[in-house]
Amino acid sequence: MGGSSSEREISLWTGEHVLKALQSKNYKCTGIDWNPAQKTKKGVDQSVSLMIEQQIKTPGVDVVWNALHGTYGEDGYIQQALSDNNIPYTGSTASASRLAFNKQKTKQILQQHNIHTPPDINDDTPWTGSRIIKPNTEGSSIGVSVVHDQSKYKATLQKAKETYDDVLVEPYLDGPELQVGLLDTKVLGTIEIQTEQGLYDYTAKYNSKTTQYIIPPHVPQALCQQAQDMAQQAFCVLKCRGHARIDIRMDQHGHVFVLEINTLPGMTPVSLLPKIAAHFGMDYTTLCVEILNLADI
């Protein structure tokens, strides 16, 4: 848990709760707060090698419960390092994690399999309505902004490009937002999110007291089922493993779109996957154990 990404705080929060849950079931486990001192690729490589040798292989760890959100933890990096050392870990494989972490590549795969996802917007796309700008490889909705005023679009986009190496622009869908939880390719359930600002961003996720979580969703059952089917298809075509949360958004006409796939969803007390599981009879500790049991190399 921990790491050096912009999601470090959330990762620590996730890791601490997972650790307590597993310890409550008498698993012999310990938390590793991994935070490479040198953020260069060489420094990170040396740090993770040292961690694996001294804190995982030497004590003879059987399995790693991966709670490292963001860069190095969710993008296939730590997964590849663990696989190379034949150490089982929770969550998706290195290749699936690498693919899902890249929103643009994920969209390409979804489009190839006829799974609806919002179209890309480039510099030549005529303005037809509000747009959403987001980093191509960040989680927890970090860096996401919605532009409703065309006159502010170029400046907002330029600022995003200066902050992040790669950004993605899509039409802003103003219909209901759904999140579908999956465990071992099976749908756990679906939750609808309602926020004051219309966007489930970092503040709405972790700091707002007005965000509403609705289970079952208020959308018609047929559309909810369609969202779940699409989420399951997306999970499978990206060859995900273990657990995941799929972001779904609808437009005002009731069309359903897959936004992205979270292969390492948060496991904090306010996170969506635990909320979904709890509603359908699976408590937090049981969910952690189920995820652990799906670990593999």
N, C-alpha and C positions, 0 to 999 in steps of 0.2 A: 504494500500500500504506500501511498505518498507520491513518490515520483517527483519530477521536476516540471511538469506541465502546468498550464493555467488551471487545471482541475485538481491540483494537489490537495487543497482543503477538503473537497468533496470526497476524494479518494481516501483520505485519512478517516473521515467520518464513516464512510462505507466499511473500511477495514476494521475499525474498532468495534462496530456493531456485529459484523460477521464473526470476529474473533470471540466476542462474548457469547454469541449464540452457539458456536461449536464447542466452546469450553463448557457450556452448561449441559452439553450432552456427553461430557467426559472425553472428548477428543483431546489428545495430547498435541497442542498446537501453540504456536507463538507468532507474534506479528513482526514483520520486517518493514521498517520504514526506510525505503530505498530512496535516496536523494543524492545523485552523483554530484560531487563537488565541482567537477569540470563539465560544463554543458556541451563541449565539443564532441563530435562523433567518437574521436579516439578516447576521450575521457569517459564517455558513457560506456563504450565497449569494455574498457578496463574495469569500470565500476561494476557492471553487471556480471562480468566474469568472476570478479572477486566475491561478489555476493553469492553467486551460485556455488563456488568452491567452498567458501567458509561458512555460509549460513544455511545452505540447502544440502549439498552433497556430503560434506563432512559429518554433520549430525545425522545423516541418513534419512532425510525427509522423504515421505512416501508420496506426497502430492502437494501441489501449490494451489491455494485458493487465490486466484488473481483478482485483486481489487484496485489495480493500477489504472485509473481512468486516463484518457488522453494520450498524448504522444509518449511513445516507448512502452505504454502499457496496454493500449487498445488498438494500436496500429500494426500489430504483428511482430514488433521487435522483441518483446520479452517472450512471446509465444515461440518464436523461432529459436531463441537462445535456450529455452527449456526443452524444446523438441530435440535440439542438437545434443543435449545432455541426457536424453531419454528420461526426462522428469515429467510425469503427468501433471496437467494443470486444468483448471476449470475454464469454461468458455470455449469460444471458437478457435479453430486452428490458426496458424500464422497466416496462411494464404487468404482465408475467409476474413480474418480481422483486417488484414492489409487492404483488401478490396472494400469492405464495408466502411472503413474509416475515411475513404476517399469518396465524398458525396457524388462527384462527377462520374467516376467510374461505376459507382453503384447505379446511378441513373442509366448509364449505357447498358448495363446488364439487364436492368428491369425493362428497358425499351426493347431489347432483343427478344425478351420473353413475353412481350405484349402485356406487361403489367403497367398500368397507368401511373405516370409520374409527371410532375409539372415540366413543361418545356423550358429549355435554356433561353436566356435572354442575352444577346450580345450587343455590341455598340451600335449595330445597324438596325436593331429591332425597334419598330415604331412604338411610341408610348400609347398603350391602350388601357392603362389603369395602374393601380398601386403595385409596387415591386418589393420583393424581399431580398436583402443582400446578406450573405453569410459566408464565413470562411469555409473553404473546401475541406479542411481537415481540423476541425475543432469540435468539442462536445459541450454539453450543458448549455447549449444555445449561446455560448460566449461569442461576442462580436456580431450578433445578429441584429439587423435593423430593418424596419419597414419604412418605405418612402411613399407617402400618399400624394405629395406635391411634386409635380414634374420639375419645377424650378430648383428644387433642392437635390434632385437625383444625382447629378454629376459630381457635386461637391461631396455628397455622402459616399458615393462609390469610390472617389479618389482617396478619401480618408481611409476607407476599408482596405484599399490596395496598398496604402502606405503602411498600414498596421500588420496586414497579413500577406504572405507571399502569394496566395492564390485565393480568389473569391469566386463565389457562385451567385448568379442573379436569376431569380425566377419570378413569375407572376405571383402576387400575393393572393392567396385563396382565403376568402372571407367567410367560409362556412364552418361548421363544427370541427373541432380538433379531437381526434381519437388516438388513443395509445393502446396497442395490442401487445399483451405479454405472452411469450412462448416459453415452453419448457420441453426439451427433447422433441422438437418438431410439433408438439401439440399446443393448441391455443389454451392458455390459462383463463383468459378473459379480456374484456375491453373496458376502458375507462374514458369518459369524456372530460375534457378540460375546458373550463370557462374562466377567463381572466378579464380584469377591468380594461386592460389596454389591448385586448384581442390577440396578444402574442404570449406564448408560454416561454418567456425568456428566463435568464438566470435569476432575476429578481422575483418573478412570479413563481419560480420553482422553489427557491430556498428562503426568501425573505418576506414574501407577501402573506398577509393574513386573510386576504379576500379571494384568493384563488379557490375555485370550486372544483371538486372531484366527484363526478357523477357515475355511479354504477348501479344498474345498467345505464348506458347512455340514453339520452332523450331522443336520439335519432330513430327513425323507423327500423324495426327489427331486420327487414330485408337489407337495408343499407349497412347495418351493423354486421350482419353476416357476410356481406360482400367485403367489408373492410377486413374481417378476420380471415376470409379466404385469401385475399390478396396478400395479407401479412404472412400467412403460412407459405404461400407461393414464393414470396420474396426471400423468406428464411431458407427455403430449400434451394432456389436457383443460385443463391450466393454460397451455398453449402456451409451454412452456419451450423454450430454445434452447441449443445448445452442449453443456455438460456439467452434470451434476447428480448428487446422491446422495439416494436416497429411504430414509427411516427406516421400517422395518417391524417390527411386534411381533406375536407370537402369544399367544393365551391358552392355558390349560391343556388346552383341548379341541381344539386344533389349528386354531382359526379365525385367519385372517390379516387384519391391519389395517394400513392406511397411517397412520403418525403425522404425518409432515410431509415437506416437499420442500425440500432445500437447493440453491438455485440457484447458490451460490458455495461449494462444498465446500472444505475445507482442503486445501492442497497441501504440508503439512509432511512431513518424513521419516516421521512416525508417523500421517499421515492415511490415511483408508480408501480413497479413490479411487485413489491411487498404489499401495496394497497390492493392491487388486483388479486393477488394470491389470497390475502386475508378475507376478501369478500366471498371468495369461493371455497372457504373452509380450510385453507392452508396457512398456518401461522408462520411468523418470520423464521423461527428456528428450523421448522420443518423445511421451509423453502431453501435455507442455507445448506441443509443436509442433502436435499434432493439435488441441488446444483453440484455439491461435492461428489455425489455418487455418479455424476455424469462426466467427471474429469477423465481425460485421456491424454495421450502424447500427441 
